[in-house]
Amino acid sequence: MNSGIVEEAQRRLVEDGYGPNPLCARCKGTGWLYLDVPVDDERFGKAFVCTAKGCLADSTQKYKQGEGYLAKIGVTQPWCSFEKFKRIKGTGDAYKAFYDLAHGKTELPFLLCYGGVGNGKTHLCQALAVVLNWRVISVRYYTVADLMSRLKQTIPMHLIDDEILKLKEIEALILDDLGVEYGTDWETTKLEEIVDARYRNQLITVLTTNRDIGWVPERILSRFSDPDVSQLVLNNAPDYRRREIGD
């Protein structure tokens, strides 16, 4: 056994949280495979992750189901599942829209959910992110305020264009709480740019707001109002903190 391969696998497990099996007979502990194909084959020279049991693909998948990785993609409440959501009167349309999107039961990739505070929109966003991640769909969750703060932090390093490109291209983007500490012309322009690109490519995009729907910037609202691409749903349940549990 190559001691260097074992040490590298152990380092990756410690530093990255996942790594190959140093005893894997298929990849010899590297975590990667090269196919024995002719040089004119498009797969020639390309590395493929090892899918042998207990090797890199397995390790990566287990890592991505853990709370550490979920926190990195914005899921700070991994216990917020669809099963634990309190489906009281007024939440039915929102629950179904989020559930169907999470489980691939709709062809519509856009979803705008609006309604008052404290009625479960964030819970549904977190549950959606967990299920999409479980389905091996790359997803990121942000509050709109946190996203704008993150973008502004990249400006001094001249990295904002790279960051916006990632937001345009990731498979699923969940933006919660539009209207909280948001509203400058710069913020509106950047959000419109991201939403517009995702609309053109029909990527999973979710937006929630506690404001009246008429407050949503017109260009953004128009994308989420397209019935061929988006669902527009109202969660009109009362604040959980100010009501008795309903049915």
Buried (B, 14 or more C-beta within 10 A) or exposed (E): EEEEBEEBBEEBBEEEBBBBBBEBEBBBBBBBBEEEEEEEEEEEEEEEBBEBEEBBBBBBEEBBEEEEBBEEBBBEBBEBEBEEBEBBEBBBBBBBBBBBBBEEEBEBBBBBBBBBBBBBBBBBBBBBBBBBBEEEBBBBBBBBBBBBEEBEEBEEEEEBEEBBEEBBEBBBBBBBBBBBEBEEEEBBEBBBBBBBBBBEEBBBBBBBBBBEBEEBBEBBBBBBBEEEBBBBBBBBBBEBEEBEEEE
